[in-house]
Amino acid sequence: MNKGYNISEIAEMFNITTNKIRFYEKKGLLTPIRQDDNQYRRFNEEDIVRLQSILTYRSIGISVDSIKNILKSNEKENYLTHFNNQWQLVNDEIHRLNTIRKSLEQVIDKIYEENDDFKVKEDLLEIVSESNKLNDIKNQWKDKWNFNSWARSYDKDVKRDIGELKIYKNYDLILQKVYDLVEALGRKDLKVLEIGVGTGNLAEKFLNGGYNIIGIDQSREMLSVAKEKYPMLKVRLGEFLKIPYDNKSFDVIISTYAFHHLNETEKYIAIEEIMRVLKDDGVIVMGDLMFESKASEEEVLKALPQSQVEEIKDEYYSYIDLLKAEFEKYNKKLQYYRIDKFNYIIEVL
Ligand SMILES: C[S@@+](CC[C@H](N)C(=O)[O-])C[C@H]1O[C@@H](n2cnc3c(N)ncnc32)[C@H](O)[C@@H]1O
């Protein structure tokens, strides 16, 4: 009968040092039995499988403490927490490095093109500090509305529409119109990304319509609810400002009731992100709280009681004329549909 392996045999088997194995043991990840006579470690088949898992998880950057936790509990939620955390870490790092790479490109071009050495120094610092600022803004966005705690009651609350502004009174109509605009493109082979998928109500229409759709949201709880309601829906943690996908990955990007959680500066960064992951001939359809312009906002606010004005100021309604101008920079045309006093749908082609 195989009495197991000693530490050198295990080290050789995995091509790692014996010190590494001792380290995992010290951290409580491995617990080989000790021989009665000389207290030498003996590793059995179970230890080997465990070490294989530890090394695999380490290879994708999962921390030793998280691995310990993963190995301790076999629960799906526990796995999801650790792997989602890692997904987020990796995505953040990709975004940070991409911004740095972009600024390095500009710096290198400047150095090649500039003759006056002294002037170049200042320009370089400016480029790098702009790129640092961009990374800071991307990383500083916080969910000040606490969507995790809202997730379980969201669908009920939308139906009751308790806020004074009654922003959800045309909810079903808005979701249907977003769907219809995509349907009108007349193609089923489209890869669709929904940003701020929430509990999945809009995504459901696309699933039923036979589209290839992925929903991202910054709230883990919203994603859990969406996944419970629609097991076939692919969901991922992801934010407007750091979309976790490669360039030109999607034909269509959709979103409802989510864009107003970004302030004006953040909206422009989000548009850059959306344009990055959208294919060249891609289409954006977004329903959200908007005003046609700052002037029309003033008109609307003038007629509202203070409590409603405050409700509006708690969020960041878009100005359609500014969005239009921003999308034009990407050679995109924006057209819009007014649904009610606060809700509009924009279609960007
Ligand atoms: C009011 S809910 C709308 C949910 C869904 N789209 C709907 O129409 O019912 C807003 C959703 O957007 C998500 N969200 C807000 N800001 C976000 C951001 N910066 N990135 C990704 N998701 C965001 C929230 O977590 C929440 O699920």
PDBQT file of the ligand as one rigid body, heavy atoms in Angstrom, charges set to zero:
ROOT
HETATM    1  C1  LIG A 401     -32.103  51.871 -10.599  1.00  0.00    +0.000 C 
HETATM    2  S1  LIG A 401     -31.234  50.404 -10.937  1.00  0.00    +0.000 S 
HETATM    3  C2  LIG A 401     -31.780  49.985 -12.556  1.00  0.00    +0.000 C 
HETATM    4  C3  LIG A 401     -31.689  48.511 -12.819  1.00  0.00    +0.000 C 
HETATM    5  C4  LIG A 401     -32.167  48.066 -14.195  1.00  0.00    +0.000 C 
HETATM    6  N1  LIG A 401     -31.342  48.567 -15.241  1.00  0.00    +0.000 N 
HETATM    7  C5  LIG A 401     -33.597  48.471 -14.428  1.00  0.00    +0.000 C 
HETATM    8  O1  LIG A 401     -33.864  49.244 -15.368  1.00  0.00    +0.000 OA
HETATM    9  O2  LIG A 401     -34.463  48.030 -13.671  1.00  0.00    +0.000 OA
HETATM   10  C6  LIG A 401     -29.606  50.981 -11.246  1.00  0.00    +0.000 C 
HETATM   11  C7  LIG A 401     -28.614  49.849 -11.448  1.00  0.00    +0.000 C 
HETATM   12  O3  LIG A 401     -27.428  50.384 -11.991  1.00  0.00    +0.000 OA
HETATM   13  C8  LIG A 401     -26.340  49.871 -11.279  1.00  0.00    +0.000 C 
HETATM   14  N2  LIG A 401     -25.265  50.867 -11.345  1.00  0.00    +0.000 N 
HETATM   15  C9  LIG A 401     -25.264  52.106 -10.832  1.00  0.00    +0.000 A 
HETATM   16  N3  LIG A 401     -24.116  52.709 -11.097  1.00  0.00    +0.000 NA
HETATM   17  C10 LIG A 401     -23.361  51.842 -11.790  1.00  0.00    +0.000 A 
HETATM   18  C11 LIG A 401     -22.048  51.873 -12.331  1.00  0.00    +0.000 A 
HETATM   19  N4  LIG A 401     -21.284  52.947 -12.213  1.00  0.00    +0.000 N 
HETATM   20  N5  LIG A 401     -21.596  50.791 -12.981  1.00  0.00    +0.000 NA
HETATM   21  C12 LIG A 401     -22.375  49.685 -13.101  1.00  0.00    +0.000 A 
HETATM   22  N6  LIG A 401     -23.605  49.581 -12.597  1.00  0.00    +0.000 NA
HETATM   23  C13 LIG A 401     -24.101  50.656 -11.956  1.00  0.00    +0.000 A 
HETATM   24  C14 LIG A 401     -26.847  49.650  -9.873  1.00  0.00    +0.000 C 
HETATM   25  O4  LIG A 401     -26.058  48.748  -9.144  1.00  0.00    +0.000 OA
HETATM   26  C15 LIG A 401     -28.240  49.157 -10.146  1.00  0.00    +0.000 C 
HETATM   27  O5  LIG A 401     -28.291  47.776 -10.316  1.00  0.00    +0.000 OA
ENDROOT
TORSDOF 0
